[in-house]
Amino acid sequence: MYPFNWDGEIICSKAGPFYSQGGSGNIPGCVVPGTETTTDKGFYGLSYRERFDMTLSDTAQDNLDGYYDQEVTAAPGTNTCYWSTSGLPQHPGVIGSQWSVGTVAGVTENNHWGFDSIGWDLPDLDNIVQNGPAHGVTFPCVTTIHQGMQIMCNANTYWQYHTDDITITADKNPNSEEVCRHGECGLPVPFAHRGGRQSTWWARILNSGDTFSVVIRTAKEAR
């Protein structure tokens, strides 16, 4: 499935380079995915990020493994958690990460890429809930990032095949963070501030048939 629709006609006895070079300078030299599906893979406490696994597909069922995916800022974002001295971006964007299609966190997965790991750092979350109210921030406050996904056609050309919205919602009473990518959301993750030291905790309940497991971890950072 190529991302273009090109019609034309030629009247001549010899087309010459037309046939060998193509009829449009905008035609990429690669197959691009027609759809991208996002799956939430849960919260990762060591980096304090929600992780997402993406599946690429097209109508021809092409194998896209080995292609490179990269993110770009499709449009300036918005941030209702922002105030002028917050140190947070008022119009957030992506950081420009790149992934190889066919592997997710080092594990082979056909036509998958990831993880796309998303979330605020803990000091930023603490700053939002502790200092935001005095600067007019109301809760829940939401950061929205407009992410464009591009696939590499060759060493010099990337083609944008998909756009999506990333949202990071910070709430207070209780303090929590919820991350969504293209409408797929993780569970809200709680965090707390205690006596001059930042103490964070989180619990994820995973449902696998009739079996439930609970994971609880703690972390502290001197302030």
N, CA and C atoms as a LAMMPS dump frame, in Angstrom:
ITEM: TIMESTEP
0
ITEM: NUMBER OF ATOMS
669
ITEM: BOX BOUNDS ff ff ff
-5.0000000000000000e+02 5.0000000000000000e+02
-5.0000000000000000e+02 5.0000000000000000e+02
-5.0000000000000000e+02 5.0000000000000000e+02
ITEM: ATOMS id mol type element x y z
1 1 1 N 0.855 -1.191 0
2 1 2 C 0 0 0
3 1 3 C 0.885 1.233 0
4 2 1 N 0.925 1.948 -1.087
5 2 2 C 1.749 3.137 -1.183
6 2 3 C 0.926 4.382 -0.831
7 3 1 N 1.515 5.333 -0.149
8 3 2 C 0.762 6.509 0.339
9 3 3 C 0.602 7.594 -0.714
10 4 1 N 0.153 7.219 -1.912
11 4 2 C -0.079 8.24 -2.91
12 4 3 C -1.161 7.75 -3.87
13 5 1 N -1.754 8.676 -4.599
14 5 2 C -2.735 8.363 -5.63
15 5 3 C -2.373 9.226 -6.828
16 6 1 N -1.796 8.604 -7.854
17 6 2 C -1.235 9.368 -8.966
18 6 3 C -1.83 8.9 -10.289
19 7 1 N -2.395 9.812 -11.044
20 7 2 C -2.93 9.512 -12.367
21 7 3 C -2.249 10.421 -13.389
22 8 1 N -2.113 9.91 -14.599
23 8 2 C -1.528 10.747 -15.641
24 8 3 C -1.556 10.026 -16.977
25 9 1 N -1.162 10.712 -18.005
26 9 2 C -1.088 10.08 -19.315
27 9 3 C 0.057 10.699 -20.073
28 10 1 N 0.559 9.943 -21.04
29 10 2 C 1.685 10.427 -21.835
30 10 3 C 1.417 10.084 -23.293
31 11 1 N 1.657 11.023 -24.179
32 11 2 C 1.475 10.789 -25.608
33 11 3 C 2.817 11.039 -26.283
34 12 1 N 3.489 9.969 -26.605
35 12 2 C 4.782 10.078 -27.272
36 12 3 C 5.158 8.688 -27.766
37 13 1 N 6.166 8.63 -28.57
38 13 2 C 6.569 7.347 -29.12
39 13 3 C 7.636 6.679 -28.254
40 14 1 N 8.236 7.462 -27.373
41 14 2 C 9.291 6.908 -26.544
42 14 3 C 9.263 7.636 -25.206
43 15 1 N 9.033 6.887 -24.117
44 15 2 C 8.892 7.519 -22.805
45 15 3 C 10.221 7.841 -22.177
46 16 1 N 11.274 7.14 -22.556
47 16 2 C 12.593 7.433 -22.007
48 16 3 C 12.653 7.195 -20.51
49 17 1 N 13.242 8.133 -19.747
50 17 2 C 13.451 7.905 -18.305
51 17 3 C 12.175 7.918 -17.474
52 18 1 N 11.046 8.276 -18.073
53 18 2 C 9.796 8.319 -17.306
54 18 3 C 9.528 6.991 -16.616
55 19 1 N 9.658 5.891 -17.34
56 19 2 C 9.305 4.583 -16.783
57 19 3 C 10.323 4.104 -15.746
58 20 1 N 11.565 4.441 -15.923
59 20 2 C 12.573 3.945 -14.989
60 20 3 C 12.647 4.776 -13.714
61 21 1 N 12.225 6.031 -13.766
62 21 2 C 12.356 6.901 -12.61
63 21 3 C 11.029 7.189 -11.924
64 22 1 N 9.912 6.829 -12.532
65 22 2 C 8.625 7.097 -11.901
66 22 3 C 8.088 8.454 -12.296
67 23 1 N 6.807 8.652 -12.022
68 23 2 C 6.141 9.852 -12.496
69 23 3 C 5.945 10.918 -11.44
70 24 1 N 6.48 10.716 -10.232
71 24 2 C 6.283 11.72 -9.187
72 24 3 C 7.471 11.73 -8.254
73 25 1 N 7.968 12.912 -7.938
74 25 2 C 9.075 13.019 -7.001
75 25 3 C 8.671 12.722 -5.577
76 26 1 N 7.365 12.586 -5.292
77 26 2 C 6.902 12.321 -3.932
78 26 3 C 6.677 10.843 -3.643
79 27 1 N 6.946 9.969 -4.615
80 27 2 C 6.73 8.541 -4.4
81 27 3 C 7.915 7.965 -3.632
82 28 1 N 7.691 7.412 -2.438
83 28 2 C 8.803 6.846 -1.683
84 28 3 C 9.207 5.494 -2.239
85 29 1 N 10.462 5.145 -2.06
86 29 2 C 10.947 3.872 -2.563
87 29 3 C 10.792 2.764 -1.557
88 30 1 N 9.656 2.67 -0.902
89 30 2 C 9.435 1.602 0.07
90 30 3 C 7.947 1.389 0.277
91 31 1 N 7.643 0.245 0.866
92 31 2 C 6.272 -0.035 1.269
93 31 3 C 6.068 0.526 2.672
94 32 1 N 4.927 1.154 2.915
95 32 2 C 4.659 1.746 4.217
96 32 3 C 3.431 1.082 4.839
97 33 1 N 3.343 1.061 6.158
98 33 2 C 2.181 0.435 6.798
99 33 3 C 0.913 1.235 6.58
100 34 1 N -0.203 0.519 6.491
101 34 2 C -1.49 1.178 6.362
102 34 3 C -2.112 1.49 7.703
103 35 1 N -1.805 0.678 8.714
104 35 2 C -2.364 0.887 10.053
105 35 3 C -1.293 0.658 11.115
106 36 1 N -1.488 1.306 12.249
107 36 2 C -0.644 1.086 13.425
108 36 3 C -1.557 0.927 14.64
109 37 1 N -1.426 -0.172 15.347
110 37 2 C -2.251 -0.466 16.517
111 37 3 C -1.404 -0.381 17.772
112 38 1 N -1.915 0.301 18.804
113 38 2 C -1.194 0.496 20.058
114 38 3 C -1.741 -0.444 21.129
115 39 1 N -0.831 -1.108 21.863
116 39 2 C -1.2 -1.974 22.983
117 39 3 C -0.429 -1.541 24.224
118 40 1 N -1.151 -1.301 25.322
119 40 2 C -0.496 -0.943 26.581
120 40 3 C 0.148 -2.181 27.179
121 41 1 N 1.439 -2.066 27.544
122 41 2 C 2.174 -3.183 28.138
123 41 3 C 2.516 -2.949 29.602
124 42 1 N 1.916 -1.929 30.191
125 42 2 C 2.075 -1.755 31.629
126 42 3 C 3.137 -0.752 32.023
127 43 1 N 3.176 -0.5 33.296
128 43 2 C 4.048 0.508 33.894
129 43 3 C 5.373 -0.13 34.281
130 44 1 N 6.471 0.586 34.008
131 44 2 C 7.819 0.11 34.345
132 44 3 C 8.404 1.03 35.395
133 45 1 N 8.539 0.504 36.603
134 45 2 C 8.906 1.348 37.726
135 45 3 C 10.303 1.914 37.705
136 46 1 N 11.268 1.196 37.105
137 46 2 C 12.654 1.679 37.139
138 46 3 C 12.815 2.988 36.392
139 47 1 N 12.05 3.184 35.323
140 47 2 C 12.12 4.436 34.571
141 47 3 C 10.909 5.317 34.799
142 48 1 N 9.942 4.824 35.567
143 48 2 C 8.678 5.511 35.817
144 48 3 C 8.015 5.913 34.503
145 49 1 N 7.807 4.909 33.645
146 49 2 C 7.216 5.145 32.331
147 49 3 C 6.158 4.077 32.034
148 50 1 N 5.09 4.5 31.349
149 50 2 C 4.126 3.554 30.79
150 50 3 C 4.682 3.092 29.446
151 51 1 N 4.6 1.777 29.18
152 51 2 C 5.204 1.223 27.975
153 51 3 C 4.12 0.763 26.994
154 52 1 N 4.353 1.057 25.709
155 52 2 C 3.4 0.704 24.666
156 52 3 C 4.1 -0.076 23.547
157 53 1 N 3.389 -1.073 23.036
158 53 2 C 3.874 -1.949 21.965
159 53 3 C 2.991 -1.689 20.747
160 54 1 N 3.603 -1.399 19.599
161 54 2 C 2.853 -1.065 18.394
162 54 3 C 2.954 -2.168 17.335
163 55 1 N 1.84 -2.413 16.633
164 55 2 C 1.777 -3.401 15.555
165 55 3 C 1.499 -2.686 14.239
166 56 1 N 2.317 -2.947 13.222
167 56 2 C 2.149 -2.365 11.904
168 56 3 C 1.546 -3.396 10.955
169 57 1 N 0.724 -2.927 10.023
170 57 2 C 0.149 -3.844 9.044
171 57 3 C -0.257 -3.073 7.805
172 58 1 N -0.447 -3.805 6.7
173 58 2 C -1.015 -3.237 5.486
174 58 3 C -1.861 -4.307 4.806
175 59 1 N -2.594 -3.908 3.773
176 59 2 C -3.525 -4.839 3.142
177 59 3 C -2.806 -5.979 2.427
178 60 1 N -1.551 -5.785 2.034
179 60 2 C -0.791 -6.831 1.342
180 60 3 C -0.075 -7.76 2.311
181 61 1 N -0.195 -7.514 3.623
182 61 2 C 0.454 -8.328 4.658
183 61 3 C 1.963 -8.385 4.45
184 62 1 N 2.555 -7.236 4.139
185 62 2 C 4.007 -7.166 3.946
186 62 3 C 4.753 -7.367 5.247
187 63 1 N 5.963 -7.877 5.138
188 63 2 C 6.861 -7.995 6.285
189 63 3 C 7.685 -6.717 6.375
190 64 1 N 7.474 -5.941 7.432
191 64 2 C 8.156 -4.654 7.607
192 64 3 C 9.342 -4.743 8.547
193 65 1 N 9.691 -5.946 8.979
194 65 2 C 10.82 -6.111 9.895
195 65 3 C 12.107 -5.582 9.263
196 66 1 N 12.899 -4.895 10.067
197 66 2 C 14.154 -4.336 9.591
198 66 3 C 14.057 -2.879 9.186
199 67 1 N 12.833 -2.38 8.971
200 67 2 C 12.665 -0.952 8.717
201 67 3 C 12.884 -0.18 10.02
202 68 1 N 13.231 1.079 9.899
203 68 2 C 13.363 1.936 11.074
204 68 3 C 12.169 2.873 11.177
205 69 1 N 11.643 2.998 12.387
206 69 2 C 10.582 3.94 12.711
207 69 3 C 11.17 5.085 13.522
208 70 1 N 10.687 6.287 13.297
209 70 2 C 11.089 7.406 14.146
210 70 3 C 9.885 8.301 14.404
211 71 1 N 9.947 9.018 15.534
212 71 2 C 8.872 9.939 15.889
213 71 3 C 9.288 11.364 15.593
214 72 1 N 8.309 12.187 15.222
215 72 2 C 8.512 13.617 15.026
216 72 3 C 7.339 14.339 15.681
217 73 1 N 7.534 15.605 15.971
218 73 2 C 6.445 16.419 16.511
219 73 3 C 5.56 16.869 15.362
220 74 1 N 4.323 16.344 15.326
221 74 2 C 3.419 16.66 14.226
222 74 3 C 2.852 18.071 14.346
223 75 1 N 2.716 18.577 15.571
224 75 2 C 2.211 19.929 15.833
225 75 3 C 2.564 20.278 17.269
226 76 1 N 2.676 21.57 17.618
227 76 2 C 2.966 21.938 19.008
228 76 3 C 1.894 21.403 19.949
229 77 1 N 2.319 20.854 21.082
230 77 2 C 1.391 20.308 22.05
231 77 3 C 0.832 21.36 22.99
232 78 1 N 0.012 20.911 23.928
233 78 2 C -0.563 21.786 24.952
234 78 3 C -0.273 21.189 26.328
235 79 1 N -0.305 22.049 27.349
236 79 2 C 0.062 21.595 28.689
237 79 3 C -0.674 22.437 29.731
238 80 1 N -1.751 21.882 30.291
239 80 2 C -2.48 22.612 31.329
240 80 3 C -1.819 22.465 32.69
241 81 1 N -0.719 21.688 32.779
242 81 2 C 0.072 21.591 34.017
243 81 3 C 1.158 22.667 34.068
244 82 1 N 1.258 23.476 33.037
245 82 2 C 2.346 24.453 32.886
246 82 3 C 2.042 25.759 33.615
247 83 1 N 3.1 26.369 34.179
248 83 2 C 3.1 27.785 34.554
249 83 3 C 4.488 28.334 34.251
250 84 1 N 4.65 29.617 34.232
251 84 2 C 5.844 30.237 33.647
252 84 3 C 7.142 29.84 34.331
253 85 1 N 7.113 29.535 35.625
254 85 2 C 8.344 29.164 36.33
255 85 3 C 8.374 27.674 36.671
256 86 1 N 7.562 26.887 35.994
257 86 2 C 7.455 25.463 36.335
258 86 3 C 8.634 24.637 35.847
259 87 1 N 9.33 25.129 34.817
260 87 2 C 10.379 24.321 34.204
261 87 3 C 9.834 23.287 33.248
262 88 1 N 8.511 23.286 33.026
263 88 2 C 7.864 22.356 32.116
264 88 3 C 7.658 23.018 30.756
265 89 1 N 7.604 22.248 29.673
266 89 2 C 7.346 22.852 28.356
267 89 3 C 5.885 23.286 28.232
268 90 1 N 5.692 24.477 27.709
269 90 2 C 4.323 24.958 27.487
270 90 3 C 3.707 24.296 26.259
271 91 1 N 4.541 24.039 25.262
272 91 2 C 4.084 23.39 24.033
273 91 3 C 4.971 22.167 23.799
274 92 1 N 4.701 21.077 24.491
275 92 2 C 5.6 19.918 24.453
276 92 3 C 5.585 19.202 23.111
277 93 1 N 6.687 18.518 22.836
278 93 2 C 6.806 17.687 21.638
279 93 3 C 7.541 16.404 21.977
280 94 1 N 7.778 15.582 20.971
281 94 2 C 8.473 14.322 21.179
282 94 3 C 9.975 14.573 21.275
283 95 1 N 10.729 13.558 21.709
284 95 2 C 12.181 13.71 21.857
285 95 3 C 12.936 13.159 20.65
286 96 1 N 12.214 12.596 19.671
287 96 2 C 12.864 12.127 18.448
288 96 3 C 13.439 10.733 18.533
289 97 1 N 12.806 9.845 19.275
290 97 2 C 13.299 8.474 19.417
291 97 3 C 13.143 7.699 18.109
292 98 1 N 13.951 6.652 17.98
293 98 2 C 13.915 5.787 16.8
294 98 3 C 13.89 4.329 17.25
295 99 1 N 13.14 3.505 16.517
296 99 2 C 13.022 2.085 16.839
297 99 3 C 13.206 1.261 15.569
298 100 1 N 13.598 -0.007 15.749
299 100 2 C 13.699 -0.946 14.646
300 100 3 C 12.46 -1.835 14.638
301 101 1 N 11.766 -1.895 13.509
302 101 2 C 10.584 -2.75 13.405
303 101 3 C 11.024 -4.208 13.43
304 102 1 N 10.289 -5.03 14.177
305 102 2 C 10.595 -6.454 14.268
306 102 3 C 11.114 -6.878 15.623
307 103 1 N 11.439 -5.908 16.476
308 103 2 C 11.882 -6.215 17.84
309 103 3 C 11.223 -5.252 18.817
310 104 1 N 10.895 -5.769 19.999
311 104 2 C 10.354 -4.956 21.079
312 104 3 C 11.164 -5.253 22.324
313 105 1 N 11.923 -4.255 22.779
314 105 2 C 12.785 -4.418 23.958
315 105 3 C 13.703 -5.624 23.8
316 106 1 N 14.247 -5.79 22.589
317 106 2 C 15.189 -6.87 22.331
318 106 3 C 14.568 -8.208 22.007
319 107 1 N 13.251 -8.318 22.035
320 107 2 C 12.555 -9.569 21.743
321 107 3 C 11.963 -9.498 20.332
322 108 1 N 12.167 -10.56 19.542
323 108 2 C 11.669 -10.581 18.167
324 108 3 C 10.143 -10.65 18.143
325 109 1 N 9.531 -9.686 17.447
326 109 2 C 8.075 -9.659 17.244
327 109 3 C 7.809 -9.14 15.839
328 110 1 N 7.293 -9.991 14.989
329 110 2 C 7.075 -9.641 13.593
330 110 3 C 6.142 -8.442 13.459
331 111 1 N 6.623 -7.428 12.716
332 111 2 C 5.862 -6.209 12.421
333 111 3 C 5.471 -5.419 13.676
334 112 1 N 6.201 -5.608 14.76
335 112 2 C 5.992 -4.814 15.975
336 112 3 C 7.174 -3.875 16.165
337 113 1 N 6.935 -2.793 16.902
338 113 2 C 8.039 -1.947 17.366
339 113 3 C 7.702 -1.424 18.756
340 114 1 N 8.724 -1.078 19.516
341 114 2 C 8.53 -0.574 20.874
342 114 3 C 9.745 -0.886 21.738
343 115 1 N 9.636 -0.651 23.007
344 115 2 C 8.515 0.034 23.625
345 115 3 C 8.602 1.551 23.392
346 116 1 N 7.429 2.176 23.246
347 116 2 C 7.354 3.622 23.346
348 116 3 C 7.048 3.907 24.809
349 117 1 N 8.052 4.39 25.547
350 117 2 C 7.944 4.563 26.999
351 117 3 C 7.674 6.025 27.312
352 118 1 N 6.554 6.301 28.002
353 118 2 C 6.053 7.666 28.115
354 118 3 C 5.699 7.991 29.558
355 119 1 N 6.022 9.211 30.01
356 119 2 C 5.616 9.675 31.33
357 119 3 C 6.496 10.81 31.818
358 120 1 N 6.012 11.504 32.856
359 120 2 C 6.81 12.541 33.5
360 120 3 C 7.81 11.891 34.448
361 121 1 N 8.966 12.56 34.654
362 121 2 C 9.871 12.157 35.727
363 121 3 C 9.214 12.463 37.072
364 122 1 N 9.615 11.738 38.101
365 122 2 C 9.016 11.929 39.42
366 122 3 C 9.195 13.347 39.97
367 123 1 N 10.373 13.965 39.844
368 123 2 C 10.487 15.357 40.321
369 123 3 C 9.506 16.304 39.617
370 124 1 N 9.219 16.061 38.334
371 124 2 C 8.258 16.898 37.624
372 124 3 C 6.849 16.696 38.173
373 125 1 N 6.48 15.429 38.406
374 125 2 C 5.165 15.152 38.978
375 125 3 C 5.023 15.787 40.353
376 126 1 N 6.062 15.666 41.155
377 126 2 C 6.025 16.253 42.491
378 126 3 C 5.875 17.765 42.412
379 127 1 N 6.603 18.398 41.488
380 127 2 C 6.514 19.84 41.285
381 127 3 C 5.094 20.249 40.892
382 128 1 N 4.467 19.474 40.01
383 128 2 C 3.119 19.806 39.535
384 128 3 C 2.115 19.801 40.678
385 129 1 N 2.117 18.727 41.48
386 129 2 C 1.081 18.626 42.517
387 129 3 C 1.384 19.492 43.733
388 130 1 N 2.677 19.749 44.008
389 130 2 C 3.029 20.548 45.178
390 130 3 C 2.928 22.047 44.922
391 131 1 N 3.345 22.481 43.727
392 131 2 C 3.445 23.916 43.45
393 131 3 C 2.432 24.426 42.431
394 132 1 N 1.835 23.514 41.685
395 132 2 C 0.89 23.924 40.655
396 132 3 C -0.304 24.708 41.164
397 133 1 N -0.958 24.282 42.269
398 133 2 C -2.148 25.007 42.73
399 133 3 C -1.901 26.48 43.017
400 134 1 N -0.713 26.817 43.535
401 134 2 C -0.413 28.218 43.824
402 134 3 C -0.231 29.046 42.56
403 135 1 N -0.091 28.373 41.418
404 135 2 C 0.102 29.087 40.154
405 135 3 C -1.084 28.884 39.21
406 136 1 N -2.227 28.533 39.778
407 136 2 C -3.44 28.464 38.984
408 136 3 C -3.701 27.157 38.269
409 137 1 N -2.893 26.122 38.532
410 137 2 C -3.122 24.835 37.899
411 137 3 C -4.289 24.132 38.587
412 138 1 N -5.241 23.676 37.812
413 138 2 C -6.362 22.903 38.343
414 138 3 C -6.208 21.445 37.927
415 139 1 N -6.767 20.554 38.737
416 139 2 C -6.567 19.128 38.528
417 139 3 C -7.876 18.43 38.197
418 140 1 N -7.776 17.383 37.36
419 140 2 C -6.563 16.869 36.718
420 140 3 C -6.059 17.809 35.626
421 141 1 N -4.742 17.906 35.502
422 141 2 C -4.15 18.686 34.418
423 141 3 C -3.576 17.713 33.388
424 142 1 N -3.605 18.138 32.127
425 142 2 C -3.283 17.212 31.038
426 142 3 C -2.218 17.82 30.123
427 143 1 N -1.2 17.021 29.821
428 143 2 C -0.206 17.368 28.809
429 143 3 C -0.51 16.564 27.552
430 144 1 N -0.622 17.235 26.411
431 144 2 C -0.929 16.565 25.153
432 144 3 C 0.211 16.779 24.171
433 145 1 N 0.695 15.678 23.597
434 145 2 C 1.772 15.7 22.609
435 145 3 C 1.232 15.108 21.31
436 146 1 N 1.474 15.793 20.199
437 146 2 C 1.022 15.316 18.895
438 146 3 C 2.198 14.622 18.204
439 147 1 N 2.144 13.305 18.179
440 147 2 C 3.251 12.485 17.688
441 147 3 C 2.994 12.025 16.255
442 148 1 N 3.968 12.295 15.385
443 148 2 C 3.927 11.757 14.027
444 148 3 C 4.899 10.603 13.91
445 149 1 N 4.475 9.509 13.262
446 149 2 C 5.341 8.346 13.088
447 149 3 C 5.774 8.243 11.628
448 150 1 N 7.083 8.079 11.439
449 150 2 C 7.658 7.99 10.101
450 150 3 C 8.43 6.686 9.958
451 151 1 N 8.38 6.087 8.777
452 151 2 C 9.137 4.878 8.484
453 151 3 C 10.208 5.205 7.45
454 152 1 N 11.372 4.56 7.585
455 152 2 C 12.493 4.874 6.71
456 152 3 C 12.326 4.169 5.367
457 153 1 N 12.344 4.968 4.299
458 153 2 C 12.273 4.405 2.947
459 153 3 C 13.66 4.055 2.43
460 154 1 N 14.635 4.908 2.714
461 154 2 C 16.032 4.635 2.388
462 154 3 C 16.875 5.465 3.342
463 155 1 N 18.138 5.552 3.093
464 155 2 C 19.035 6.223 4.032
465 155 3 C 18.729 7.7 4.207
466 156 1 N 18.028 8.298 3.26
467 156 2 C 17.792 9.735 3.302
468 156 3 C 16.327 10.124 3.393
469 157 1 N 15.413 9.169 3.323
470 157 2 C 13.999 9.505 3.204
471 157 3 C 13.158 8.766 4.23
472 158 1 N 12.346 9.519 4.97
473 158 2 C 11.343 8.939 5.87
474 158 3 C 9.966 9.386 5.398
475 159 1 N 8.987 8.503 5.545
476 159 2 C 7.62 8.82 5.14
477 159 3 C 6.711 8.755 6.358
478 160 1 N 5.938 9.822 6.604
479 160 2 C 5.033 9.85 7.752
480 160 3 C 3.748 9.101 7.415
481 161 1 N 3.503 8.017 8.137
482 161 2 C 2.354 7.164 7.839
483 161 3 C 1.26 7.245 8.899
484 162 1 N 1.527 7.93 10.018
485 162 2 C 0.566 7.872 11.123
486 162 3 C 0.794 9.06 12.059
487 163 1 N -0.277 9.576 12.646
488 163 2 C -0.196 10.565 13.722
489 163 3 C -1.1 10.121 14.866
490 164 1 N -0.717 10.469 16.063
491 164 2 C -1.538 10.131 17.224
492 164 3 C -1.302 11.152 18.319
493 165 1 N -2.185 11.159 19.295
494 165 2 C -2.049 12.032 20.463
495 165 3 C -1.583 11.221 21.661
496 166 1 N -0.599 11.762 22.356
497 166 2 C -0.134 11.224 23.632
498 166 3 C -0.631 12.158 24.723
499 167 1 N -1.232 11.611 25.767
500 167 2 C -1.674 12.441 26.891
501 167 3 C -1.088 11.906 28.19
502 168 1 N -0.664 12.834 29.026
503 168 2 C -0.173 12.515 30.371
504 168 3 C -1.016 13.326 31.345
505 169 1 N -1.81 12.642 32.158
506 169 2 C -2.739 13.302 33.072
507 169 3 C -2.21 13.191 34.499
508 170 1 N -1.992 14.335 35.13
509 170 2 C -1.564 14.37 36.532
510 170 3 C -2.747 14.794 37.392
511 171 1 N -2.977 14.065 38.485
512 171 2 C -4.1 14.365 39.37
513 171 3 C -3.598 14.504 40.801
514 172 1 N -4.43 15.084 41.636
515 172 2 C -4.08 15.362 43.027
516 172 3 C -5.243 14.891 43.905
517 173 1 N -4.909 14.373 45.078
518 173 2 C -5.917 13.879 46.05
519 173 3 C -6.765 12.735 45.504
520 174 1 N -6.192 11.565 45.269
521 174 2 C -4.778 11.222 45.486
522 174 3 C -3.919 11.576 44.283
523 175 1 N -2.611 11.693 44.54
524 175 2 C -1.674 11.983 43.465
525 175 3 C -1.558 10.776 42.537
526 176 1 N -1.702 11.017 41.246
527 176 2 C -1.581 9.917 40.302
528 176 3 C -1.235 10.449 38.918
529 177 1 N -0.703 9.554 38.09
530 177 2 C -0.365 9.858 36.697
531 177 3 C -0.985 8.786 35.811
532 178 1 N -1.649 9.219 34.725
533 178 2 C -2.205 8.292 33.738
534 178 3 C -1.675 8.674 32.361
535 179 1 N -1.17 7.684 31.623
536 179 2 C -0.578 7.926 30.314
537 179 3 C -1.386 7.192 29.25
538 180 1 N -1.678 7.895 28.142
539 180 2 C -2.414 7.301 27.033
540 180 3 C -1.665 7.58 25.731
541 181 1 N -1.725 6.609 24.819
542 181 2 C -1.177 6.78 23.474
543 181 3 C -2.221 6.309 22.472
544 182 1 N -2.668 7.207 21.621
545 182 2 C -3.654 6.914 20.584
546 182 3 C -4.905 6.248 21.171
547 183 1 N -5.338 6.749 22.33
548 183 2 C -6.548 6.253 22.965
549 183 3 C -6.371 5.019 23.816
550 184 1 N -5.177 4.434 23.836
551 184 2 C -4.885 3.26 24.671
552 184 3 C -4.218 3.752 25.953
553 185 1 N -4.843 3.487 27.113
554 185 2 C -4.388 4.079 28.367
555 185 3 C -3.908 3.012 29.355
556 186 1 N -2.876 3.376 30.107
557 186 2 C -2.464 2.541 31.22
558 186 3 C -3.288 2.863 32.456
559 187 1 N -3.145 2.036 33.485
560 187 2 C -3.817 2.317 34.744
561 187 3 C -3.181 3.527 35.414
562 188 1 N -3.945 4.37 36.122
563 188 2 C -3.354 5.476 36.871
564 188 3 C -2.336 4.949 37.892
565 189 1 N -1.188 5.607 37.964
566 189 2 C -0.11 5.188 38.858
567 189 3 C 0.013 6.196 39.997
568 190 1 N -0.16 5.769 41.255
569 190 2 C -0.093 6.722 42.368
570 190 3 C 1.344 7.044 42.776
571 191 1 N 1.522 8.218 43.36
572 191 2 C 2.802 8.61 43.946
573 191 3 C 2.508 9.527 45.119
574 192 1 N 3.483 9.696 46.033
575 192 2 C 3.257 10.492 47.243
576 192 3 C 4.502 11.263 47.612
577 193 1 N 4.316 12.322 48.396
578 193 2 C 5.411 13.149 48.899
579 193 3 C 5.355 13.131 50.424
580 194 1 N 6.475 12.823 51.077
581 194 2 C 6.494 12.696 52.528
582 194 3 C 7.668 13.451 53.138
583 195 1 N 7.418 14.385 54.032
584 195 2 C 8.403 15.003 54.92
585 195 3 C 9.725 15.408 54.315
586 196 1 N 9.704 16.103 53.168
587 196 2 C 10.951 16.575 52.586
588 196 3 C 11.651 15.535 51.739
589 197 1 N 11.177 14.303 51.756
590 197 2 C 11.743 13.261 50.895
591 197 3 C 10.646 12.766 49.97
592 198 1 N 11.054 12.486 48.755
593 198 2 C 10.081 12.017 47.783
594 198 3 C 9.955 10.496 47.898
595 199 1 N 8.787 10.04 48.215
596 199 2 C 8.537 8.611 48.317
597 199 3 C 7.491 8.234 47.283
598 200 1 N 7.829 7.292 46.445
599 200 2 C 6.898 6.891 45.403
600 200 3 C 6.555 5.423 45.56
601 201 1 N 5.356 5.103 45.202
602 201 2 C 4.96 3.703 45.223
603 201 3 C 3.927 3.474 44.137
604 202 1 N 3.851 2.252 43.699
605 202 2 C 2.883 1.941 42.678
606 202 3 C 2.498 0.471 42.786
607 203 1 N 1.318 0.152 42.361
608 203 2 C 0.835 -1.227 42.337
609 203 3 C 0.091 -1.45 41.037
610 204 1 N 0.426 -2.5 40.34
611 204 2 C -0.253 -2.856 39.112
612 204 3 C -0.926 -4.209 39.296
613 205 1 N -2.187 -4.317 38.971
614 205 2 C -2.907 -5.572 39.041
615 205 3 C -3.131 -6.041 37.606
616 206 1 N -2.572 -7.21 37.289
617 206 2 C -2.641 -7.74 35.947
618 206 3 C -3.594 -8.925 35.921
619 207 1 N -4.495 -8.926 34.958
620 207 2 C -5.485 -9.993 34.854
621 207 3 C -5.074 -10.939 33.744
622 208 1 N -4.84 -12.201 34.079
623 208 2 C -4.518 -13.233 33.105
624 208 3 C -5.469 -14.392 33.332
625 209 1 N -6.612 -14.38 32.629
626 209 2 C -7.637 -15.385 32.877
627 209 3 C -8.211 -15.189 34.258
628 210 1 N -8.155 -16.225 35.073
629 210 2 C -8.653 -16.15 36.445
630 210 3 C -7.542 -15.906 37.444
631 211 1 N -6.322 -15.641 36.95
632 211 2 C -5.173 -15.474 37.834
633 211 3 C -4.831 -14 37.952
634 212 1 N -4.671 -13.527 39.181
635 212 2 C -4.302 -12.135 39.411
636 212 3 C -2.942 -12.097 40.094
637 213 1 N -2.133 -11.116 39.734
638 213 2 C -0.865 -10.904 40.424
639 213 3 C -0.735 -9.428 40.755
640 214 1 N -0.129 -9.129 41.881
641 214 2 C 0.072 -7.76 42.334
642 214 3 C 1.568 -7.511 42.475
643 215 1 N 2.034 -6.412 41.899
644 215 2 C 3.438 -6.035 41.985
645 215 3 C 3.519 -4.723 42.737
646 216 1 N 4.263 -4.674 43.837
647 216 2 C 4.416 -3.461 44.645
648 216 3 C 5.899 -3.195 44.815
649 217 1 N 6.319 -1.962 44.504
650 217 2 C 7.718 -1.571 44.683
651 217 3 C 7.749 -0.22 45.371
652 218 1 N 8.901 0.1 45.981
653 218 2 C 9.072 1.419 46.584
654 218 3 C 10.39 2.011 46.134
655 219 1 N 10.453 3.324 46.13
656 219 2 C 11.689 4.021 45.778
657 219 3 C 11.724 5.334 46.515
658 220 1 N 12.922 5.79 46.932
659 220 2 C 13.069 7.058 47.629
660 220 3 C 14.225 7.85 47.013
661 221 1 N 14.051 9.13 47.059
662 221 2 C 15.076 10.019 46.527
663 221 3 C 15.185 11.22 47.462
664 222 1 N 16.41 11.495 47.943
665 222 2 C 16.602 12.637 48.845
666 222 3 C 16.372 13.925 48.086
667 223 1 N 15.757 14.872 48.738
668 223 2 C 15.5 16.168 48.137
669 223 3 C 16.452 17.208 48.725
